[in-house]
Amino acid sequence: MSNESLFYSLFDKSQGINRDLAPGLTTRIFPGDQAMLSIVEVEPNAAGNIHSHPQEQWGFLLEGCGTRIQGGKDYEVKKGSFWRTPGGVEHGFKAGPKGAKIIDVFSPPRDEYKKPGSGFSETEMREVPNRGQKRADRP
């Protein structure tokens, strides 16, 4: 493997494995041996399905704002926020009015994300509800 194949750009949309997660949510995936990085772009006010997977996941909000739904609670997040989701915990995301860009890191890599496709996983769960409950105070 050459060193050139180990370097990527956040801005080069020709790099990575493309996947449509849900209407208004797309990602580019970069699998490694022990971890996987995913650059997720979320259109304004778009939301993904609530789902879970056995892999641990870290999320870093690079741009925009939104609501992270995790373990049945809502967390308002903004640029610079980051979070950890243990394996098996139900979660999802709804972007704010300007959309969002997120870097997700999975460990170990998700097998279903190693090829182009659509959806969050083989077993999608449920849509993100229109949540009106009180927000938790921190992500």
Backbone bond lengths (Angstrom), bond angles and torsions (degrees), N, CA, C in turn:
res aa  C-N    CA-C-N  psi(-1)  N-CA   C-N-CA  omega(-1)  CA-C   N-CA-C  phi
1 M - - - 1.452 - - 1.526 107.95 -
2 S 1.320 116.62 129.14 1.462 120.13 179.63 1.525 110.46 -81.80
3 N 1.318 115.91 155.99 1.466 120.34 177.47 1.521 111.53 -60.22
4 E 1.347 117.63 -33.29 1.455 120.79 -178.72 1.530 111.73 -60.98
5 S 1.328 117.51 -29.95 1.459 120.21 -179.44 1.529 112.32 -78.70
6 L 1.327 117.27 0.43 1.462 121.78 -179.98 1.527 112.91 -105.67
7 F 1.344 118.01 2.62 1.460 122.06 -177.09 1.521 110.37 -120.27
8 Y 1.339 115.40 137.96 1.459 121.23 -174.56 1.523 109.77 -138.77
9 S 1.337 115.63 170.70 1.460 121.47 177.51 1.526 109.73 -125.39
10 L 1.306 115.23 135.55 1.459 121.63 175.21 1.522 110.82 -59.28
11 F 1.324 117.24 -28.16 1.463 122.54 -172.13 1.519 114.08 -98.06
12 D 1.327 119.57 -11.30 1.464 122.55 -178.39 1.525 109.12 -88.06
13 K 1.321 116.39 97.78 1.469 121.46 -174.92 1.526 112.99 -73.78
14 S 1.348 117.55 -3.73 1.457 119.51 175.47 1.531 111.25 -83.53
15 Q 1.314 117.29 -10.60 1.461 121.29 -178.44 1.529 110.43 -92.84
16 G 1.316 115.47 151.37 1.456 121.24 176.11 1.517 112.50 92.36
17 I 1.311 114.64 174.14 1.463 123.17 177.21 1.525 106.88 -96.98
18 N 1.321 116.79 120.19 1.465 121.14 -177.46 1.525 111.11 -82.05
19 R 1.332 114.32 140.11 1.462 120.62 177.49 1.523 108.91 -146.91
20 D 1.331 116.85 132.78 1.464 122.78 172.98 1.516 107.12 -91.98
21 L 1.318 116.71 111.97 1.463 120.57 -176.45 1.524 112.16 -79.91
22 A 1.334 117.01 -41.81 1.464 123.74 -178.22 1.526 105.56 -166.19
23 P 1.330 118.89 168.66 1.462 118.71 176.17 1.536 110.85 -55.04
24 G 1.334 116.38 122.58 1.460 121.28 179.65 1.516 114.73 85.62
25 L 1.328 118.92 2.35 1.468 123.20 177.47 1.521 109.74 -126.12
26 T 1.323 115.72 118.77 1.453 120.75 176.55 1.526 108.98 -127.72
27 T 1.311 115.92 158.22 1.456 119.95 178.25 1.516 110.95 -144.28
28 R 1.326 113.70 155.70 1.469 122.53 169.74 1.518 105.92 -119.37
29 I 1.324 116.08 128.09 1.457 121.69 -170.78 1.526 110.52 -112.91
30 F 1.334 114.56 139.13 1.453 122.45 -179.09 1.529 108.22 -128.43
31 P 1.355 117.53 93.82 1.457 119.80 -177.02 1.525 112.19 -80.86
32 G 1.321 115.48 142.02 1.455 122.56 172.51 1.512 109.07 -119.20
33 D 1.315 116.17 -169.43 1.460 120.42 -179.46 1.534 112.05 -74.62
34 Q 1.338 117.67 -41.69 1.456 121.96 -174.67 1.531 113.74 -115.36
35 A 1.329 117.21 -14.12 1.460 121.83 -178.77 1.522 109.09 -146.14
36 M 1.323 115.92 165.15 1.463 122.86 -179.01 1.515 108.06 -138.08
37 L 1.332 116.72 134.58 1.459 121.98 178.08 1.523 108.49 -108.75
38 S 1.326 116.43 139.11 1.459 122.77 -179.63 1.524 108.40 -132.06
39 I 1.327 117.26 126.76 1.462 122.35 176.82 1.520 106.82 -101.19
40 V 1.324 116.05 109.00 1.465 122.54 -173.96 1.522 109.68 -102.87
41 E 1.329 116.64 129.50 1.459 122.15 174.00 1.521 108.08 -113.34
42 V 1.346 115.46 127.67 1.454 121.58 -176.32 1.524 108.35 -120.10
43 E 1.322 116.67 123.82 1.458 121.17 178.82 1.530 109.98 -68.74
44 P 1.333 117.37 159.07 1.470 120.09 179.80 1.526 112.41 -50.58
45 N 1.328 115.41 130.10 1.464 124.79 176.29 1.529 115.02 63.15
46 A 1.325 118.19 8.25 1.465 120.40 177.56 1.522 109.57 -77.14
47 A 1.335 115.42 152.85 1.463 120.88 -178.94 1.519 109.63 -139.55
48 G 1.313 115.03 148.85 1.460 120.87 176.62 1.513 110.58 -101.84
49 N 1.309 115.92 173.68 1.459 121.38 178.18 1.524 110.73 -75.54
50 I 1.320 115.45 149.55 1.460 121.14 170.46 1.531 105.69 -71.88
51 H 1.312 116.61 130.31 1.458 120.69 -177.41 1.526 109.13 -152.76
52 S 1.304 115.99 173.07 1.462 121.12 173.57 1.516 107.99 -145.34
53 H 1.310 115.54 164.42 1.460 123.36 177.62 1.515 107.12 -156.18
54 P 1.317 117.73 159.81 1.466 119.49 -176.06 1.530 114.45 -73.22
55 Q 1.327 118.28 -16.96 1.456 121.15 -177.62 1.527 111.93 -76.42
56 E 1.331 116.73 145.09 1.460 121.36 168.96 1.528 107.89 -69.67
57 Q 1.327 116.81 145.40 1.462 121.33 -178.80 1.526 109.62 -135.84
58 W 1.320 115.78 133.24 1.473 122.30 171.15 1.513 107.24 -112.33
59 G 1.334 118.14 137.45 1.460 122.99 177.36 1.512 110.62 -121.98
60 F 1.341 116.40 139.62 1.461 123.74 178.96 1.520 108.17 -127.98
61 L 1.328 118.03 118.60 1.462 121.60 -179.03 1.527 109.12 -85.58
62 L 1.336 115.91 108.60 1.464 122.27 -177.81 1.521 112.91 -83.14
63 E 1.334 115.86 -38.16 1.464 121.74 -176.20 1.524 109.09 -143.77
64 G 1.327 115.92 150.99 1.450 121.44 173.66 1.515 113.02 82.55
65 C 1.339 113.59 -158.37 1.468 121.05 179.13 1.519 107.23 -154.08
66 G 1.323 115.35 172.90 1.446 118.61 178.87 1.504 111.53 173.55
67 T 1.325 114.36 -164.95 1.448 122.50 179.21 1.519 108.44 -121.71
68 R 1.311 115.45 122.40 1.465 121.54 173.52 1.524 106.28 -93.79
69 I 1.324 116.31 121.92 1.450 121.38 177.01 1.527 105.34 -101.11
70 Q 1.313 116.60 122.68 1.458 119.36 -175.93 1.524 109.67 -149.66
71 G 1.318 115.71 127.17 1.453 119.75 179.73 1.515 113.32 59.45
72 G 1.335 117.57 31.03 1.459 122.02 178.34 1.513 115.27 83.13
73 K 1.328 118.32 4.90 1.463 121.52 179.09 1.523 110.13 -120.19
74 D 1.338 115.31 155.05 1.467 122.61 177.20 1.524 109.20 -100.40
75 Y 1.320 115.32 137.25 1.464 121.36 177.25 1.527 107.89 -129.97
76 E 1.315 116.71 120.41 1.461 120.39 176.24 1.525 107.84 -74.56
77 V 1.334 116.52 128.74 1.458 121.66 -179.74 1.520 109.85 -126.28
78 K 1.324 115.79 151.21 1.460 121.34 179.46 1.520 108.61 -137.31
79 K 1.311 116.14 172.43 1.451 122.31 179.93 1.528 109.48 -46.16
80 G 1.318 116.07 128.41 1.457 121.46 -179.48 1.513 114.14 97.58
81 S 1.336 118.22 -14.94 1.463 120.66 177.54 1.528 109.61 -71.50
82 F 1.333 116.11 147.18 1.456 119.43 169.55 1.512 109.59 -145.03
83 W 1.338 116.30 159.55 1.458 121.41 -171.99 1.515 110.47 -150.63
84 R 1.337 114.74 160.26 1.462 122.55 175.71 1.518 108.32 -118.02
85 T 1.317 115.25 135.71 1.459 121.55 176.34 1.526 108.10 -121.04
86 P 1.325 117.79 110.79 1.469 119.45 176.97 1.527 110.66 -63.19
87 G 1.317 116.43 154.91 1.460 120.56 176.73 1.520 111.15 -57.47
88 G 1.328 116.58 142.59 1.450 122.34 177.09 1.518 115.73 85.85
89 V 1.333 118.47 -5.27 1.466 121.55 -179.33 1.533 109.55 -88.80
90 E 1.330 117.47 129.08 1.463 121.08 177.77 1.518 109.92 -67.49
91 H 1.346 115.52 138.41 1.461 119.98 -177.84 1.523 111.09 -157.68
92 G 1.349 114.65 165.73 1.452 122.35 176.80 1.517 109.00 -169.21
93 F 1.331 116.51 -177.71 1.463 121.29 -177.57 1.519 109.30 -148.34
94 K 1.335 115.73 140.44 1.466 121.44 172.03 1.521 107.03 -127.32
95 A 1.338 116.02 124.79 1.467 121.03 -178.33 1.518 111.33 -75.72
96 G 1.328 115.11 154.67 1.451 122.35 173.96 1.523 110.75 -79.90
97 P 1.329 117.62 -170.01 1.460 122.26 -173.68 1.535 114.91 -67.36
98 K 1.329 118.42 -15.74 1.472 120.75 178.17 1.523 112.35 -107.38
99 G 1.323 117.45 7.02 1.452 120.87 -179.14 1.519 111.16 80.57
100 A 1.341 115.35 -169.70 1.460 119.98 -177.81 1.524 110.14 -158.47
101 K 1.326 115.06 154.18 1.464 122.30 170.86 1.523 106.40 -129.10
102 I 1.324 115.77 126.53 1.456 122.74 -173.76 1.527 109.39 -128.07
103 I 1.324 116.09 140.87 1.460 120.35 166.92 1.520 106.49 -104.44
104 D 1.331 115.99 122.41 1.458 122.29 174.24 1.522 108.48 -107.30
105 V 1.322 115.79 140.72 1.460 121.85 174.97 1.521 107.30 -122.74
106 F 1.333 116.29 126.74 1.457 122.61 -179.80 1.523 109.38 -112.65
107 S 1.325 115.80 140.93 1.452 120.39 173.25 1.516 108.42 -143.09
108 P 1.322 117.69 126.39 1.456 126.91 -8.72 1.527 110.46 -70.37
109 P 1.336 117.79 173.37 1.471 120.01 179.17 1.533 111.87 -58.09
110 R 1.324 115.31 150.39 1.471 121.80 177.46 1.517 109.10 -87.50
111 D 1.320 117.58 119.83 1.461 121.27 -177.30 1.522 112.78 -57.59
112 E 1.362 117.72 -40.63 1.465 120.15 -176.86 1.526 112.25 -68.21
113 Y 1.337 118.00 -15.57 1.465 121.18 179.24 1.525 112.58 -93.50
114 K 1.306 118.35 1.96 1.465 120.75 -178.85 1.525 112.34 -82.73
115 K 1.336 116.45 2.32 1.467 120.94 177.36 1.522 108.68 -143.03
116 P 1.346 117.39 155.05 1.471 119.28 178.51 1.529 110.16 -59.04
117 G 1.306 115.28 152.57 1.456 119.28 178.80 1.509 110.61 174.11
118 S 1.313 115.42 -156.99 1.455 120.22 179.21 1.517 109.14 -143.55
119 G 1.319 115.29 161.06 1.450 121.85 179.16 1.521 112.57 85.54
120 F 1.332 114.99 167.19 1.456 121.85 -179.72 1.521 111.71 -81.15
121 S 1.330 116.38 -34.76 1.454 120.09 -178.92 1.516 109.12 -165.72
122 E 1.302 114.50 177.74 1.467 119.68 177.88 1.528 110.98 -63.73
123 T 1.322 116.75 -31.17 1.469 121.04 -177.91 1.520 109.43 -119.51
124 E 1.325 115.97 84.61 1.468 121.36 177.41 1.516 108.67 -64.36
125 M 1.321 115.85 151.80 1.452 118.19 -177.64 1.519 110.82 -101.55
126 R 1.313 118.82 -92.19 1.464 120.12 -176.12 1.515 109.54 -145.23
127 E 1.326 115.01 161.62 1.457 119.77 -179.48 1.514 111.22 -69.48
128 V 1.340 115.51 153.27 1.459 120.13 174.90 1.519 107.11 -67.74
129 P 1.324 117.87 122.86 1.466 119.96 -179.49 1.523 110.87 -74.35
130 N 1.328 115.93 161.87 1.459 121.00 172.69 1.515 105.84 -77.66
131 R 1.299 116.22 98.87 1.454 121.33 -168.45 1.515 110.85 -89.97
132 G 1.323 115.56 124.29 1.451 120.55 178.27 1.518 112.35 -114.99
133 Q 1.334 116.06 6.32 1.456 118.65 -177.58 1.525 111.55 -74.80
134 K 1.301 115.17 165.77 1.466 120.93 179.19 1.519 110.40 -61.20
135 R 1.301 116.62 137.46 1.462 122.79 -178.69 1.520 110.73 -81.19
136 A 1.316 115.22 144.70 1.470 119.10 172.42 1.515 108.14 -73.03
137 D 1.321 117.58 156.27 1.462 118.42 -172.36 1.508 116.36 -82.03
138 R 1.299 121.58 -11.27 1.456 118.74 178.84 1.519 111.32 -153.81
139 P 1.341 117.04 151.55 1.466 119.78 -179.74 1.517 111.91 -74.76
